[in-house]
């Protein structure tokens, strides 16, 4: 993102940011992203962000853990393959057939939870592009502290002129408007 020319609106109130997003979207402006140090309710809906498919990933990871947990227990408790050095375990006189499934519930449950927890964590970091060694796109150091940023590229303004854009976000509560130009190291402030 830092390699594009950007227009950045800085806010100190989440409600003002939300109102700006709603006003700009009604005027046909496509917003690149918003950065906030804490969640702002309904901002994702105002930006038009769809629901994440991370829940599908969590289900698949949990189902994998469930299947592998059962497979591990069936293999260790019923396998008679001496070539792999595995012998059936006779614990407490439990039968070595499919009647032992109730005794497998705790381990299967724990494997399901383990795979879901680690899987969703890994999927989240991959989806959010928070891979180790990646330099984060920090447009303003205050975005992680007490300021909110609305980021737009000049070609996303559509029918709205730059002066109209500035007046819309200023009237909605922006405390600062800046331009980020990758060719210049300093940002211009209005």
N, CA and C atoms as an extended XYZ file, in Angstrom:
570
Properties=species:S:1:pos:R:3:atomname:S:1:resname:S:1:resid:I:1 pbc="F F F"
N         0.818       -1.190        0.000 N   UNK     1
C         0.000        0.000        0.000 CA  UNK     1
C         0.866        1.259        0.000 C   UNK     1
N         2.036        1.193        0.612 N   UNK     2
C         2.895        2.370        0.720 CA  UNK     2
C         3.500        2.786       -0.612 C   UNK     2
N         3.346        1.965       -1.656 N   UNK     3
C         3.905        2.309       -2.956 CA  UNK     3
C         2.904        3.049       -3.844 C   UNK     3
N         1.726        3.400       -3.312 N   UNK     4
C         0.698        4.123       -4.058 CA  UNK     4
C         0.570        5.544       -3.530 C   UNK     4
N         0.038        6.416       -4.380 N   UNK     5
C        -0.313        7.761       -3.922 CA  UNK     5
C        -1.631        7.647       -3.169 C   UNK     5
N        -1.669        8.179       -1.951 N   UNK     6
C        -2.826        8.028       -1.080 CA  UNK     6
C        -3.293        9.368       -0.533 C   UNK     6
N        -4.588        9.442       -0.248 N   UNK     7
C        -5.158       10.558        0.486 CA  UNK     7
C        -5.618        9.982        1.822 C   UNK     7
N        -5.152       10.581        2.911 N   UNK     8
C        -5.405       10.044        4.244 CA  UNK     8
C        -6.176       11.066        5.072 C   UNK     8
N        -7.320       10.663        5.588 N   UNK     9
C        -8.080       11.473        6.525 CA  UNK     9
C        -7.839       10.953        7.928 C   UNK     9
N        -7.484       11.823        8.846 N   UNK    10
C        -7.169       11.432       10.220 CA  UNK    10
C        -8.323       11.874       11.122 C   UNK    10
N        -8.775       10.965       11.983 N   UNK    11
C        -9.904       11.214       12.877 CA  UNK    11
C        -9.501       10.913       14.310 C   UNK    11
N       -10.181       11.580       15.247 N   UNK    12
C        -9.965       11.271       16.656 CA  UNK    12
C       -11.211       10.664       17.297 C   UNK    12
N       -12.273       10.467       16.501 N   UNK    13
C       -13.516        9.895       17.001 CA  UNK    13
C       -14.026        8.851       16.011 C   UNK    13
N       -14.345        7.672       16.512 N   UNK    14
C       -14.812        6.582       15.659 CA  UNK    14
C       -16.135        6.860       14.986 C   UNK    14
N       -17.043        7.570       15.677 N   UNK    15
C       -18.335        7.901       15.073 CA  UNK    15
C       -18.161        8.829       13.875 C   UNK    15
N       -17.243        9.779       13.984 N   UNK    16
C       -16.982       10.682       12.864 CA  UNK    16
C       -16.434        9.913       11.661 C   UNK    16
N       -15.553        8.961       11.917 N   UNK    17
C       -15.017        8.132       10.840 CA  UNK    17
C       -16.130        7.338       10.177 C   UNK    17
N       -17.001        6.750       10.976 N   UNK    18
C       -18.116        5.967       10.442 CA  UNK    18
C       -19.041        6.829        9.590 C   UNK    18
N       -19.343        8.044       10.043 N   UNK    19
C       -20.202        8.947        9.262 CA  UNK    19
C       -19.526        9.355        7.960 C   UNK    19
N       -18.219        9.572        8.000 N   UNK    20
C       -17.491        9.918        6.775 CA  UNK    20
C       -17.557        8.784        5.764 C   UNK    20
N       -17.352        7.568        6.235 N   UNK    21
C       -17.406        6.412        5.346 CA  UNK    21
C       -18.784        6.299        4.713 C   UNK    21
N       -19.833        6.468        5.511 N   UNK    22
C       -21.195        6.368        4.975 CA  UNK    22
C       -21.462        7.450        3.935 C   UNK    22
N       -21.044        8.698        4.228 N   UNK    23
C       -21.255        9.800        3.278 CA  UNK    23
C       -20.497        9.570        1.981 C   UNK    23
N       -19.241        9.140        2.103 N   UNK    24
C       -18.425        8.937        0.903 CA  UNK    24
C       -18.941        7.777        0.065 C   UNK    24
N       -19.376        6.711        0.694 N   UNK    25
C       -19.892        5.563       -0.064 CA  UNK    25
C       -21.195        5.925       -0.792 C   UNK    25
N       -22.013        6.794       -0.176 N   UNK    26
C       -23.231        7.254       -0.852 CA  UNK    26
C       -22.902        8.071       -2.097 C   UNK    26
N       -21.775        8.764       -2.059 N   UNK    27
C       -21.353        9.584       -3.205 CA  UNK    27
C       -20.580        8.771       -4.241 C   UNK    27
N       -20.356        7.477       -3.987 N   UNK    28
C       -19.692        6.609       -4.966 CA  UNK    28
C       -18.187        6.522       -4.821 C   UNK    28
N       -17.654        6.997       -3.714 N   UNK    29
C       -16.210        6.931       -3.478 CA  UNK    29
C       -15.874        5.538       -2.945 C   UNK    29
N       -14.888        4.904       -3.559 N   UNK    30
C       -14.417        3.604       -3.080 CA  UNK    30
C       -13.300        3.848       -2.072 C   UNK    30
N       -13.469        3.348       -0.876 N   UNK    31
C       -12.492        3.556        0.188 CA  UNK    31
C       -11.537        2.376        0.196 C   UNK    31
N       -10.247        2.672        0.148 N   UNK    32
C        -9.235        1.617        0.131 CA  UNK    32
C        -9.236        0.853        1.452 C   UNK    32
N        -9.168        1.571        2.574 N   UNK    33
C        -9.156        0.917        3.885 CA  UNK    33
C        -9.308        1.951        4.983 C   UNK    33
N        -9.629        1.466        6.175 N   UNK    34
C        -9.663        2.278        7.383 CA  UNK    34
C        -8.803        1.580        8.426 C   UNK    34
N        -8.040        2.353        9.166 N   UNK    35
C        -7.179        1.813       10.209 CA  UNK    35
C        -7.600        2.417       11.537 C   UNK    35
N        -7.896        1.549       12.491 N   UNK    36
C        -8.335        2.006       13.804 CA  UNK    36
C        -7.591        1.225       14.883 C   UNK    36
N        -7.310        1.861       16.029 N   UNK    37
C        -6.623        1.132       17.103 CA  UNK    37
C        -7.551        0.209       17.893 C   UNK    37
N        -8.847        0.328       17.682 N   UNK    38
C        -9.827       -0.519       18.361 CA  UNK    38
C       -11.011       -0.712       17.415 C   UNK    38
N       -11.832       -1.740       17.631 N   UNK    39
C       -12.957       -2.003       16.724 CA  UNK    39
C       -14.006       -0.896       16.784 C   UNK    39
N       -14.528       -0.545       15.636 N   UNK    40
C       -15.637        0.406       15.532 CA  UNK    40
C       -16.824       -0.370       14.970 C   UNK    40
N       -17.894       -0.440       15.754 N   UNK    41
C       -19.054       -1.232       15.367 CA  UNK    41
C       -19.663       -0.719       14.074 C   UNK    41
N       -19.985       -1.647       13.187 N   UNK    42
C       -20.629       -1.411       11.887 CA  UNK    42
C       -19.725       -0.743       10.866 C   UNK    42
N       -18.450       -0.554       11.157 N   UNK    43
C       -17.535        0.009       10.159 CA  UNK    43
C       -17.357       -0.962        8.998 C   UNK    43
N       -17.296       -2.250        9.290 N   UNK    44
C       -17.141       -3.236        8.218 CA  UNK    44
C       -18.347       -3.230        7.282 C   UNK    44
N       -19.547       -3.048        7.823 N   UNK    45
C       -20.743       -2.975        6.980 CA  UNK    45
C       -20.736       -1.704        6.149 C   UNK    45
N       -20.322       -0.591        6.764 N   UNK    46
C       -20.273        0.681        6.039 CA  UNK    46
C       -19.250        0.628        4.909 C   UNK    46
N       -18.155       -0.097        5.110 N   UNK    47
C       -17.133       -0.237        4.075 CA  UNK    47
C       -17.523       -1.249        3.003 C   UNK    47
N       -18.555       -2.058        3.271 N   UNK    48
C       -18.995       -3.072        2.306 CA  UNK    48
C       -18.152       -4.336        2.359 C   UNK    48
N       -17.534       -4.589        3.506 N   UNK    49
C       -16.712       -5.784        3.662 CA  UNK    49
C       -17.630       -6.968        3.945 C   UNK    49
N       -17.426       -8.047        3.208 N   UNK    50
C       -18.251       -9.242        3.375 CA  UNK    50
C       -17.758      -10.052        4.568 C   UNK    50
N       -18.622      -10.915        5.051 N   UNK    51
C       -18.284      -11.793        6.169 CA  UNK    51
C       -17.133      -12.713        5.772 C   UNK    51
N       -16.233      -12.942        6.699 N   UNK    52
C       -15.047      -13.752        6.449 CA  UNK    52
C       -15.391      -15.236        6.337 C   UNK    52
N       -14.607      -15.949        5.538 N   UNK    53
C       -14.761      -17.399        5.434 CA  UNK    53
C       -13.871      -18.133        6.427 C   UNK    53
N       -13.377      -17.434        7.432 N   UNK    54
C       -12.518      -18.047        8.432 CA  UNK    54
C       -13.267      -19.129        9.218 C   UNK    54
N       -14.590      -18.999        9.333 N   UNK    55
C       -15.367      -20.018       10.041 CA  UNK    55
C       -15.355      -21.345        9.289 C   UNK    55
N       -15.343      -21.279        7.969 N   UNK    56
C       -15.245      -22.503        7.168 CA  UNK    56
C       -13.893      -23.161        7.421 C   UNK    56
N       -12.831      -22.346        7.465 N   UNK    57
C       -11.500      -22.869        7.767 CA  UNK    57
C       -11.447      -23.490        9.146 C   UNK    57
N       -12.117      -22.870       10.119 N   UNK    58
C       -12.145      -23.413       11.482 CA  UNK    58
C       -12.857      -24.765       11.496 C   UNK    58
N       -13.961      -24.863       10.769 N   UNK    59
C       -14.669      -26.139       10.708 CA  UNK    59
C       -13.801      -27.226       10.082 C   UNK    59
N       -13.131      -26.896        8.978 N   UNK    60
C       -12.284      -27.893        8.308 CA  UNK    60
C       -11.121      -28.332        9.195 C   UNK    60
N       -10.523      -27.382        9.909 N   UNK    61
C        -9.435      -27.736       10.836 CA  UNK    61
C        -9.957      -28.618       11.965 C   UNK    61
N       -11.121      -28.291       12.511 N   UNK    62
C       -11.714      -29.098       13.571 CA  UNK    62
C       -12.082      -30.487       13.089 C   UNK    62
N       -12.630      -30.579       11.881 N   UNK    63
C       -12.996      -31.884       11.326 CA  UNK    63
C       -11.755      -32.740       11.092 C   UNK    63
N       -10.673      -32.104       10.641 N   UNK    64
C        -9.401      -32.817       10.466 CA  UNK    64
C        -8.910      -33.358       11.803 C   UNK    64
N        -8.973      -32.526       12.856 N   UNK    65
C        -8.569      -32.976       14.184 CA  UNK    65
C        -9.437      -34.110       14.691 C   UNK    65
N       -10.731      -34.029       14.429 N   UNK    66
C       -11.668      -35.082       14.832 CA  UNK    66
C       -11.299      -36.409       14.171 C   UNK    66
N       -11.090      -36.371       12.852 N   UNK    67
C       -10.767      -37.598       12.108 CA  UNK    67
C        -9.411      -38.169       12.524 C   UNK    67
N        -8.418      -37.305       12.664 N   UNK    68
C        -7.096      -37.789       13.058 CA  UNK    68
C        -7.084      -38.316       14.493 C   UNK    68
N        -7.873      -37.716       15.375 N   UNK    69
C        -7.985      -38.215       16.743 CA  UNK    69
C        -8.580      -39.623       16.782 C   UNK    69
N        -9.658      -39.827       16.016 N   UNK    70
C       -10.252      -41.169       15.947 CA  UNK    70
C        -9.302      -42.166       15.298 C   UNK    70
N        -8.662      -41.747       14.210 N   UNK    71
C        -7.730      -42.629       13.519 CA  UNK    71
C        -6.572      -43.040       14.431 C   UNK    71
N        -6.033      -42.102       15.160 N   UNK    72
C        -4.937      -42.407       16.079 CA  UNK    72
C        -5.371      -43.441       17.122 C   UNK    72
N        -6.545      -43.264       17.684 N   UNK    73
C        -7.009      -44.187       18.717 CA  UNK    73
C        -7.351      -45.565       18.152 C   UNK    73
N        -8.000      -45.597       16.994 N   UNK    74
C        -8.296      -46.893       16.389 CA  UNK    74
C        -7.005      -47.624       16.033 C   UNK    74
N        -6.033      -46.888       15.538 N   UNK    75
C        -4.765      -47.515       15.161 CA  UNK    75
C        -4.046      -48.069       16.390 C   UNK    75
N        -3.954      -47.266       17.438 N   UNK    76
C        -3.206      -47.722       18.611 CA  UNK    76
C        -3.950      -48.779       19.414 C   UNK    76
N        -5.270      -48.795       19.370 N   UNK    77
C        -6.032      -49.733       20.193 CA  UNK    77
C        -6.408      -51.025       19.479 C   UNK    77
N        -6.457      -51.027       18.172 N   UNK    78
C        -6.940      -52.224       17.477 CA  UNK    78
C        -5.968      -52.776       16.455 C   UNK    78
N        -4.899      -52.108       16.167 N   UNK    79
C        -3.999      -52.562       15.114 CA  UNK    79
C        -3.233      -53.801       15.559 C   UNK    79
N        -3.139      -54.775       14.671 N   UNK    80
C        -2.385      -55.989       14.934 CA  UNK    80
C        -1.197      -56.103       13.986 C   UNK    80
N        -0.752      -54.988       13.462 N   UNK    81
C         0.368      -54.999       12.521 CA  UNK    81
C         1.667      -54.985       13.308 C   UNK    81
N         2.249      -56.144       13.505 N   UNK    82
C         3.468      -56.245       14.298 CA  UNK    82
C         4.675      -55.677       13.571 C   UNK    82
N         4.573      -55.513       12.260 N   UNK    83
C         5.721      -54.968       11.533 CA  UNK    83
C         5.964      -53.510       11.901 C   UNK    83
N         4.938      -52.803       12.356 N   UNK    84
C         5.090      -51.401       12.754 CA  UNK    84
C         5.289      -51.263       14.259 C   UNK    84
N         5.521      -52.357       14.935 N   UNK    85
C         5.739      -52.368       16.380 CA  UNK    85
C         4.547      -51.787       17.138 C   UNK    85
N         3.354      -52.023       16.637 N   UNK    86
C         2.175      -51.550       17.355 CA  UNK    86
C         1.355      -52.752       17.773 C   UNK    86
N         0.993      -52.798       19.012 N   UNK    87
C         0.217      -53.894       19.546 CA  UNK    87
C        -1.060      -53.327       20.138 C   UNK    87
N        -2.130      -54.084       20.102 N   UNK    88
C        -3.373      -53.579       20.690 CA  UNK    88
C        -3.233      -53.397       22.202 C   UNK    88
N        -3.853      -52.358       22.690 N   UNK    89
C        -3.825      -52.075       24.118 CA  UNK    89
C        -5.107      -52.599       24.754 C   UNK    89
N        -4.968      -53.395       25.772 N   UNK    90
C        -6.124      -53.877       26.511 CA  UNK    90
C        -6.077      -53.163       27.854 C   UNK    90
N        -6.900      -52.148       27.986 N   UNK    91
C        -6.884      -51.312       29.183 CA  UNK    91
C        -8.222      -51.464       29.880 C   UNK    91
N        -8.190      -51.945       31.109 N   UNK    92
C        -9.408      -52.059       31.907 CA  UNK    92
C       -10.402      -53.053       31.364 C   UNK    92
N        -9.958      -54.003       30.549 N   UNK    93
C       -10.850      -55.024       30.014 CA  UNK    93
C       -11.809      -54.500       28.960 C   UNK    93
N       -11.524      -53.327       28.367 N   UNK    94
C       -12.412      -52.772       27.343 CA  UNK    94
C       -12.285      -53.597       26.061 C   UNK    94
N       -13.375      -53.795       25.377 N   UNK    95
C       -13.313      -54.606       24.152 CA  UNK    95
C       -12.538      -53.884       23.056 C   UNK    95
N       -11.958      -54.663       22.171 N   UNK    96
C       -11.193      -54.091       21.067 CA  UNK    96
C       -12.013      -54.144       19.793 C   UNK    96
N       -13.139      -53.554       19.825 N   UNK    97
C       -13.978      -53.453       18.634 CA  UNK    97
C       -14.627      -52.077       18.651 C   UNK    97
N       -15.631      -51.902       17.861 N   UNK    98
C       -16.237      -50.583       17.747 CA  UNK    98
C       -17.105      -50.197       18.936 C   UNK    98
N       -17.201      -51.046       19.942 N   UNK    99
C       -17.954      -50.714       21.143 CA  UNK    99
C       -17.151      -49.786       22.064 C   UNK    99
N       -15.899      -49.524       21.732 N   UNK   100
C       -15.074      -48.671       22.588 CA  UNK   100
C       -15.146      -47.196       22.180 C   UNK   100
N       -16.002      -46.859       21.247 N   UNK   101
C       -16.115      -45.473       20.783 CA  UNK   101
C       -16.444      -44.502       21.917 C   UNK   101
N       -17.336      -44.805       22.854 N   UNK   102
C       -17.578      -43.847       23.942 CA  UNK   102
C       -16.321      -43.508       24.744 C   UNK   102
N       -15.427      -44.453       24.879 N   UNK   103
C       -14.197      -44.151       25.622 CA  UNK   103
C       -13.234      -43.293       24.805 C   UNK   103
N       -13.494      -43.107       23.521 N   UNK   104
C       -12.637      -42.290       22.665 CA  UNK   104
C       -13.078      -40.830       22.597 C   UNK   104
N       -14.213      -40.523       23.177 N   UNK   105
C       -14.753      -39.161       23.081 CA  UNK   105
C       -13.811      -38.098       23.645 C   UNK   105
N       -13.232      -38.261       24.840 N   UNK   106
C       -12.376      -37.181       25.371 CA  UNK   106
C       -11.167      -36.859       24.493 C   UNK   106
N       -10.469      -37.875       24.021 N   UNK   107
C        -9.288      -37.631       23.198 CA  UNK   107
C        -9.695      -37.024       21.854 C   UNK   107
N       -10.782      -37.524       21.283 N   UNK   108
C       -11.265      -36.980       20.005 CA  UNK   108
C       -11.673      -35.518       20.162 C   UNK   108
N       -12.354      -35.217       21.252 N   UNK   109
C       -12.757      -33.835       21.518 CA  UNK   109
C       -11.530      -32.925       21.646 C   UNK   109
N       -10.540      -33.373       22.404 N   UNK   110
C        -9.336      -32.548       22.601 CA  UNK   110
C        -8.566      -32.355       21.298 C   UNK   110
N        -8.503      -33.376       20.463 N   UNK   111
C        -7.832      -33.232       19.156 CA  UNK   111
C        -8.581      -32.243       18.263 C   UNK   111
N        -9.916      -32.296       18.329 N   UNK   112
C       -10.726      -31.356       17.545 CA  UNK   112
C       -10.435      -29.920       17.976 C   UNK   112
N       -10.406      -29.660       19.268 N   UNK   113
C       -10.141      -28.320       19.784 CA  UNK   113
C        -8.719      -27.877       19.443 C   UNK   113
N        -7.757      -28.779       19.592 N   UNK   114
C        -6.355      -28.452       19.304 CA  UNK   114
C        -6.168      -28.050       17.848 C   UNK   114
N        -6.688      -28.851       16.934 N   UNK   115
C        -6.524      -28.553       15.510 CA  UNK   115
C        -7.280      -27.280       15.124 C   UNK   115
N        -8.452      -27.064       15.731 N   UNK   116
C        -9.204      -25.836       15.434 CA  UNK   116
C        -8.442      -24.612       15.908 C   UNK   116
N        -7.923      -24.652       17.125 N   UNK   117
C        -7.222      -23.489       17.685 CA  UNK   117
C        -5.967      -23.153       16.882 C   UNK   117
N        -5.125      -24.139       16.647 N   UNK   118
C        -3.904      -23.866       15.895 CA  UNK   118
C        -4.209      -23.533       14.432 C   UNK   118
N        -5.176      -24.248       13.854 N   UNK   119
C        -5.526      -24.009       12.456 CA  UNK   119
C        -6.075      -22.613       12.222 C   UNK   119
N        -6.982      -22.165       13.099 N   UNK   120
C        -7.570      -20.838       12.914 CA  UNK   120
C        -6.533      -19.759       13.151 C   UNK   120
N        -5.613      -19.991       14.084 N   UNK   121
C        -4.526      -19.026       14.297 CA  UNK   121
C        -3.635      -18.905       13.072 C   UNK   121
N        -3.247      -20.030       12.513 N   UNK   122
C        -2.389      -20.026       11.324 CA  UNK   122
C        -3.128      -19.414       10.138 C   UNK   122
N        -4.396      -19.810        9.930 N   UNK   123
C        -5.174      -19.245        8.821 CA  UNK   123
C        -5.362      -17.740        8.966 C   UNK   123
N        -5.573      -17.273       10.196 N   UNK   124
C        -5.735      -15.834       10.413 CA  UNK   124
C        -4.465      -15.083       10.023 C   UNK   124
N        -3.321      -15.574       10.473 N   UNK   125
C        -2.076      -14.882       10.152 CA  UNK   125
C        -1.781      -14.907        8.657 C   UNK   125
N        -2.124      -15.998        7.985 N   UNK   126
C        -1.931      -16.063        6.536 CA  UNK   126
C        -2.886      -15.098        5.842 C   UNK   126
N        -4.158      -15.104        6.230 N   UNK   127
C        -5.176      -14.248        5.591 CA  UNK   127
C        -4.894      -12.766        5.828 C   UNK   127
N        -4.423      -12.427        7.031 N   UNK   128
C        -4.142      -11.034        7.364 CA  UNK   128
C        -2.756      -10.597        6.882 C   UNK   128
N        -2.036      -11.517        6.247 N   UNK   129
C        -0.687      -11.236        5.733 CA  UNK   129
C         0.235      -10.740        6.837 C   UNK   129
N         0.102      -11.362        8.001 N   UNK   130
C         0.944      -11.001        9.143 CA  UNK   130
C         2.039      -12.044        9.322 C   UNK   130
N         2.687      -12.357        8.218 N   UNK   131
C         3.723      -13.373        8.222 CA  UNK   131
C         5.000      -12.777        8.806 C   UNK   131
N         5.746      -13.585        9.524 N   UNK   132
C         6.978      -13.136       10.175 CA  UNK   132
C         7.925      -12.517        9.142 C   UNK   132
N         8.447      -11.363        9.468 N   UNK   133
C         9.404      -10.685        8.599 CA  UNK   133
C         8.782       -9.673        7.661 C   UNK   133
N         7.451       -9.633        7.563 N   UNK   134
C         6.793       -8.662        6.688 CA  UNK   134
C         6.736       -7.311        7.389 C   UNK   134
N         7.108       -6.283        6.673 N   UNK   135
C         7.075       -4.938        7.228 CA  UNK   135
C         5.634       -4.427        7.176 C   UNK   135
N         5.077       -3.999        8.307 N   UNK   136
C         3.673       -3.559        8.307 CA  UNK   136
C         3.501       -2.218        7.589 C   UNK   136
N         2.294       -2.018        7.025 N   UNK   137
C         1.954       -0.758        6.368 CA  UNK   137
C         1.458        0.220        7.426 C   UNK   137
N         2.363        0.953        8.025 N   UNK   138
C         1.996        1.954        9.024 CA  UNK   138
C         2.060        3.312        8.340 C   UNK   138
N         0.905        3.914        8.107 N   UNK   139
C         0.843        5.210        7.452 CA  UNK   139
C         1.056        6.348        8.430 C   UNK   139
N         0.716        6.115        9.679 N   UNK   140
C         0.848        7.129       10.717 CA  UNK   140
C         1.044        6.390       12.039 C   UNK   140
N         2.076        6.717       12.802 N   UNK   141
C         2.295        5.986       14.053 CA  UNK   141
C         1.134        6.121       15.043 C   UNK   141
N         0.326        7.154       14.887 N   UNK   142
C        -0.809        7.349       15.797 CA  UNK   142
C        -1.955        6.384       15.518 C   UNK   142
N        -1.935        5.672       14.375 N   UNK   143
C        -3.020        4.749       14.039 CA  UNK   143
C        -3.067        3.557       14.980 C   UNK   143
N        -1.986        3.290       15.697 N   UNK   144
C        -1.987        2.195       16.664 CA  UNK   144
C        -2.239        2.699       18.079 C   UNK   144
N        -2.447        4.007       18.218 N   UNK   145
C        -2.589        4.596       19.548 CA  UNK   145
C        -3.965        5.223       19.749 C   UNK   145
N        -4.203        6.388       19.129 N   UNK   146
C        -5.435        7.114       19.415 CA  UNK   146
C        -6.079        7.767       18.196 C   UNK   146
N        -5.593        7.506       17.014 N   UNK   147
C        -6.153        8.116       15.800 CA  UNK   147
C        -6.659        7.043       14.851 C   UNK   147
N        -7.653        7.422       14.043 N   UNK   148
C        -8.213        6.546       13.036 CA  UNK   148
C        -7.929        7.143       11.666 C   UNK   148
N        -7.638        6.282       10.697 N   UNK   149
C        -7.299        6.746        9.354 CA  UNK   149
C        -8.299        6.215        8.343 C   UNK   149
N        -8.690        7.098        7.423 N   UNK   150
C        -9.484        6.736        6.267 CA  UNK   150
C        -8.570        6.919        5.070 C   UNK   150
N        -8.357        5.860        4.286 N   UNK   151
C        -7.376        5.897        3.203 CA  UNK   151
C        -8.081        5.688        1.867 C   UNK   151
N        -7.787        6.588        0.916 N   UNK   152
C        -8.364        6.549       -0.424 CA  UNK   152
C        -7.248        6.847       -1.417 C   UNK   152
N        -7.276        6.195       -2.571 N   UNK   153
C        -6.361        6.576       -3.645 CA  UNK   153
C        -7.067        7.614       -4.512 C   UNK   153
N        -6.331        8.523       -5.152 N   UNK   154
C        -6.977        9.569       -5.959 CA  UNK   154
C        -7.874        9.029       -7.071 C   UNK   154
N        -7.553        7.871       -7.638 N   UNK   155
C        -8.391        7.331       -8.710 CA  UNK   155
C        -9.674        6.673       -8.193 C   UNK   155
N        -9.830        6.539       -6.871 N   UNK   156
C       -11.046        5.960       -6.290 CA  UNK   156
C       -12.101        7.016       -5.959 C   UNK   156
N       -11.803        8.282       -6.207 N   UNK   157
C       -12.751        9.343       -5.877 CA  UNK   157
C       -13.969        9.349       -6.797 C   UNK   157
N       -13.842        8.777       -7.981 N   UNK   158
C       -14.969        8.702       -8.904 CA  UNK   158
C       -15.424       10.070       -9.366 C   UNK   158
N       -16.715       10.385       -9.173 N   UNK   159
C       -17.310       11.653       -9.601 CA  UNK   159
C       -16.990       12.805       -8.651 C   UNK   159
N       -16.456       12.506       -7.492 N   UNK   160
C       -16.189       13.523       -6.474 CA  UNK   160
C       -14.825       14.158       -6.738 C   UNK   160
N       -14.789       15.488       -6.739 N   UNK   161
C       -13.510       16.179       -6.909 CA  UNK   161
C       -12.735       16.160       -5.596 C   UNK   161
N       -11.475       16.492       -5.685 N   UNK   162
C       -10.641       16.470       -4.481 CA  UNK   162
C       -11.125       17.493       -3.455 C   UNK   162
N       -11.532       18.675       -3.901 N   UNK   163
C       -12.012       19.687       -2.956 CA  UNK   163
C       -13.322       19.251       -2.297 C   UNK   163
N       -14.208       18.582       -3.060 N   UNK   164
C       -15.442       18.052       -2.473 CA  UNK   164
C       -15.123       16.978       -1.433 C   UNK   164
N       -14.181       16.105       -1.775 N   UNK   165
C       -13.771       15.051       -0.850 CA  UNK   165
C       -13.266       15.659        0.451 C   UNK   165
N       -12.384       16.666        0.332 N   UNK   166
C       -11.850       17.321        1.524 CA  UNK   166
C       -12.959       17.946        2.368 C   UNK   166
N       -13.919       18.605        1.711 N   UNK   167
C       -14.990       19.247        2.467 CA  UNK   167
C       -15.917       18.211        3.118 C   UNK   167
N       -16.151       17.088        2.458 N   UNK   168
C       -17.019       16.041        3.029 CA  UNK   168
C       -16.396       15.480        4.299 C   UNK   168
N       -15.122       15.117        4.232 N   UNK   169
C       -14.536       14.485        5.419 CA  UNK   169
C       -14.229       15.514        6.512 C   UNK   169
N       -13.965       16.761        6.133 N   UNK   170
C       -13.752       17.792        7.154 CA  UNK   170
C       -15.059       18.092        7.880 C   UNK   170
N       -16.167       18.179        7.137 N   UNK   171
C       -17.460       18.444        7.771 CA  UNK   171
C       -17.920       17.252        8.622 C   UNK   171
N       -17.433       16.055        8.292 N   UNK   172
C       -17.805       14.869        9.070 CA  UNK   172
C       -16.906       14.674       10.290 C   UNK   172
N       -15.871       15.487       10.430 N   UNK   173
C       -15.075       15.412       11.651 CA  UNK   173
C       -13.609       15.061       11.494 C   UNK   173
N       -13.083       15.056       10.267 N   UNK   174
C       -11.649       14.778       10.095 CA  UNK   174
C       -10.848       15.929       10.690 C   UNK   174
N        -9.824       15.605       11.448 N   UNK   175
C        -9.010       16.647       12.064 CA  UNK   175
C        -7.782       16.985       11.226 C   UNK   175
N        -7.498       16.143       10.229 N   UNK   176
C        -6.322       16.354        9.406 CA  UNK   176
C        -6.505       15.593        8.093 C   UNK   176
N        -6.012       16.169        6.997 N   UNK   177
C        -6.019       15.500        5.699 CA  UNK   177
C        -4.594       15.557        5.163 C   UNK   177
N        -4.080       14.391        4.780 N   UNK   178
C        -2.711       14.333        4.278 CA  UNK   178
C        -2.664       13.574        2.969 C   UNK   178
N        -1.607       13.817        2.237 N   UNK   179
C        -1.329       13.032        1.040 CA  UNK   179
C        -0.055       12.246        1.278 C   UNK   179
N        -0.094       10.996        0.869 N   UNK   180
C         1.116       10.161        0.919 CA  UNK   180
C         1.552        9.936       -0.520 C   UNK   180
N         2.728       10.393       -0.829 N   UNK   181
C         3.281       10.221       -2.162 CA  UNK   181
C         4.548        9.396       -2.032 C   UNK   181
N         4.623        8.223       -2.697 N   UNK   182
C         5.799        7.369       -2.524 CA  UNK   182
C         7.090        7.987       -3.053 C   UNK   182
N         6.987        8.963       -3.963 N   UNK   183
C         8.192        9.592       -4.491 CA  UNK   183
C         8.806       10.559       -3.488 C   UNK   183
N         7.974       11.101       -2.605 N   UNK   184
C         8.452       12.057       -1.616 CA  UNK   184
C         8.383       11.413       -0.225 C   UNK   184
N         9.390       11.631        0.563 N   UNK   185
C         9.413       11.009        1.894 CA  UNK   185
C         8.493       11.724        2.864 C   UNK   185
N         8.241       13.022        2.681 N   UNK   186
C         7.383       13.784        3.595 CA  UNK   186
C         5.956       13.795        3.077 C   UNK   186
N         5.019       13.677        3.988 N   UNK   187
C         3.599       13.757        3.623 CA  UNK   187
C         3.159       15.200        3.665 C   UNK   187
N         2.275       15.577        2.730 N   UNK   188
C         1.728       16.931        2.719 CA  UNK   188
C         0.529       16.962        3.653 C   UNK   188
N         0.436       18.013        4.448 N   UNK   189
C        -0.684       18.145        5.377 CA  UNK   189
C        -1.541       19.335        4.977 C   UNK   189
N        -2.875       19.190        5.130 N   UNK   190
C        -3.817       20.293        4.872 CA  UNK   190
C        -4.488       20.654        6.165 C   UNK   190
